[in-house]
Amino acid sequence: MRREQAFPTKYLSTKDITRPVIVTIDDVRPETIVGDRADEEKPVMTFREDMKPLVLNSTNWTTIETAYGEESDDWRGRQVELYIDPGIMYAGKRVGGIRVRIPSTTNGSRSQTTDVWTWPEAQEKAAEAGIDKDALVDALKQNNRSGWNGARDTQFVRDLIDAQGDDLPF
């Protein structure tokens, strides 16, 4: 017996996602989540597919909000892709976690591009364009971007890569 069999969870966890999966949003509603320190009310997203609900964090909320608008009621029927980002930290440890991105095949996105990068993906794309990690971090800091937020920072890095040929300092 595995841990997840012995202690099943009500909400989606990294053990439930073996590869990226595209799902359709059914609803977003507040629920009381039992925590180690205290109970908290958090937004929980349900899906039309047979899948556990996902407790949304602010990063995932921002990704969806950027693409589909500020009102979560308007997200019904829209698709998101769930994937595991191994770089997510919790309590100072790299634990990995679930992230959402907007599928590139989705129409109606409000963002210039719908593909949201993880921090390792951003570093890889920048390196391919000749921008090393230190230069990338410096550019992000110079633009008041601390801590990677894929929904917020992916387009900035894309623009930085596009400007690479324009002899712009960073």
C-alpha positions as MATLAB code, in Angstrom:
seq = 'MRREQAFPTKYLSTKDITRPVIVTIDDVRPETIVGDRADEEKPVMTFREDMKPLVLNSTNWTTIETAYGEESDDWRGRQVELYIDPGIMYAGKRVGGIRVRIPSTTNGSRSQTTDVWTWPEAQEKAAEAGIDKDALVDALKQNNRSGWNGARDTQFVRDLIDAQGDDLPF';
ca = [
       0.000    0.000    0.000;
       1.240    3.475   -0.854;
       0.809    6.598    1.276;
      -1.828    8.068   -1.052;
      -3.842    4.844   -0.702;
      -3.552    4.857    3.072;
      -4.365    8.573    3.370;
      -6.467    9.607    0.367;
      -6.908   13.328   -0.195;
     -10.025   15.191   -1.219;
      -8.057   17.643   -3.380;
      -5.733   17.250   -6.335;
      -2.081   16.642   -5.437;
       1.140   16.077   -7.358;
       0.613   12.306   -7.020;
      -2.570   12.662   -9.108;
      -0.833   14.291  -12.099;
       1.492   11.930  -13.975;
       1.738   14.065  -17.125;
       0.254   17.398  -18.249;
      -3.499   17.165  -18.688;
      -5.997   19.600  -20.222;
      -9.207   19.991  -18.226;
     -12.321   22.153  -18.472;
     -13.226   24.452  -15.598;
     -16.651   23.719  -14.135;
     -16.726   26.033  -11.126;
     -14.643   28.053   -8.680;
     -15.973   28.463   -5.166;
     -14.601   29.201   -1.713;
     -14.133   26.254    0.630;
     -12.765   25.942    4.121;
      -9.469   24.069    3.916;
      -8.224   22.382    7.066;
      -4.621   23.450    7.639;
      -1.833   22.505   10.034;
      -2.027   25.830   11.864;
      -5.592   26.950   11.191;
      -8.484   26.470    8.811;
      -8.510   28.858    5.837;
     -11.045   29.758    3.211;
      -9.503   29.274   -0.234;
     -10.786   29.151   -3.808;
     -11.320   25.612   -5.086;
     -11.681   24.817   -8.786;
     -13.744   21.879   -9.982;
     -13.575   20.341  -13.442;
     -16.044   18.813  -15.864;
     -13.756   15.824  -16.184;
     -13.681   13.118  -13.511;
     -10.911   14.660  -11.421;
     -10.452   15.844   -7.865;
     -10.856   19.607   -7.283;
      -7.781   21.865   -7.191;
      -7.153   24.302   -4.357;
      -6.007   27.450   -6.166;
      -3.014   29.438   -5.000;
      -2.412   33.022   -6.099;
       0.067   32.046   -8.842;
      -2.397   29.698  -10.512;
      -5.228   32.213  -10.014;
      -3.156   34.934  -11.718;
      -2.373   32.669  -14.673;
      -6.064   31.987  -15.285;
      -7.111   35.574  -14.543;
      -4.582   36.910  -17.073;
      -6.077   34.730  -19.778;
      -9.774   34.663  -18.941;
     -10.503   37.793  -16.920;
     -10.913   38.875  -13.314;
     -14.312   37.258  -12.667;
     -13.942   33.549  -11.931;
     -17.574   32.945  -12.942;
     -16.441   33.737  -16.501;
     -13.925   30.880  -16.409;
     -16.614   28.180  -16.639;
     -16.158   26.105  -19.768;
     -12.597   27.373  -20.303;
      -9.683   24.990  -20.482;
      -6.481   24.906  -18.460;
      -3.561   22.543  -18.545;
      -2.422   21.088  -15.229;
       1.231   20.106  -14.898;
       3.834   19.509  -12.222;
       6.455   22.204  -11.626;
       9.302   20.495   -9.732;
      10.786   23.864   -8.738;
       8.042   24.871   -6.308;
       9.339   25.506   -2.788;
       7.508   25.088    0.524;
       8.997   25.808    3.948;
      12.434   26.205    2.375;
      12.330   22.828    0.626;
      11.870   22.035   -3.059;
       8.681   19.978   -3.038;
       7.171   20.498   -6.487;
       3.567   21.402   -7.043;
       0.702   21.727   -9.472;
       0.708   24.670  -11.855;
      -1.793   25.692  -14.491;
      -1.173   27.122  -17.924;
      -3.480   28.022  -20.732;
      -3.302   25.481  -23.560;
      -1.801   27.003  -26.693;
      -4.741   25.678  -28.709;
      -7.245   27.652  -26.612;
      -8.977   30.536  -28.358;
     -10.091   33.701  -26.633;
      -7.077   34.250  -24.453;
      -6.580   37.825  -23.286;
      -2.831   37.497  -22.935;
      -0.398   38.120  -25.761;
       0.824   34.576  -25.388;
      -0.825   31.802  -23.459;
       2.165   29.580  -22.739;
       3.340   30.252  -19.191;
       6.881   29.140  -18.399;
       8.241   27.666  -15.208;
      11.477   29.194  -13.877;
      13.597   26.343  -15.325;
      11.875   26.783  -18.705;
      12.526   30.535  -18.651;
      16.202   29.957  -17.865;
      16.465   27.399  -20.659;
      14.802   29.667  -23.248;
      16.957   32.617  -22.176;
      20.119   30.497  -22.357;
      19.171   29.408  -25.885;
      19.059   33.118  -26.778;
      22.458   33.759  -25.176;
      21.189   35.244  -21.902;
      22.782   33.582  -18.884;
      20.993   33.070  -15.577;
      22.737   35.997  -13.829;
      21.791   38.423  -16.609;
      18.218   37.125  -16.535;
      17.964   37.560  -12.770;
      19.463   41.073  -13.027;
      16.959   42.055  -15.727;
      14.064   40.777  -13.626;
      15.309   42.631  -10.539;
      15.832   45.868  -12.491;
      12.179   45.663  -13.438;
      10.998   45.089   -9.854;
      10.188   41.428  -10.396;
      11.217   39.428   -7.365;
      10.388   35.761   -7.126;
       9.370   33.991  -10.327;
       5.708   34.271  -11.277;
       5.219   32.599  -14.638;
       1.902   34.336  -15.318;
       3.471   37.725  -14.671;
       7.031   37.201  -15.919;
       6.879   34.882  -18.954;
       6.013   37.664  -21.388;
       8.754   39.872  -19.905;
      11.349   37.153  -20.576;
       9.952   36.602  -24.091;
      10.321   40.337  -24.759;
      13.839   40.254  -23.328;
      14.747   37.379  -25.651;
      13.161   39.171  -28.628;
      15.146   42.331  -27.799;
      18.390   40.355  -27.587;
      19.165   41.252  -31.194;
      18.461   44.942  -30.584;
      21.627   45.524  -28.479;
      19.575   46.513  -25.435;
      21.490   46.395  -22.166;
      20.080   44.444  -19.247;
];
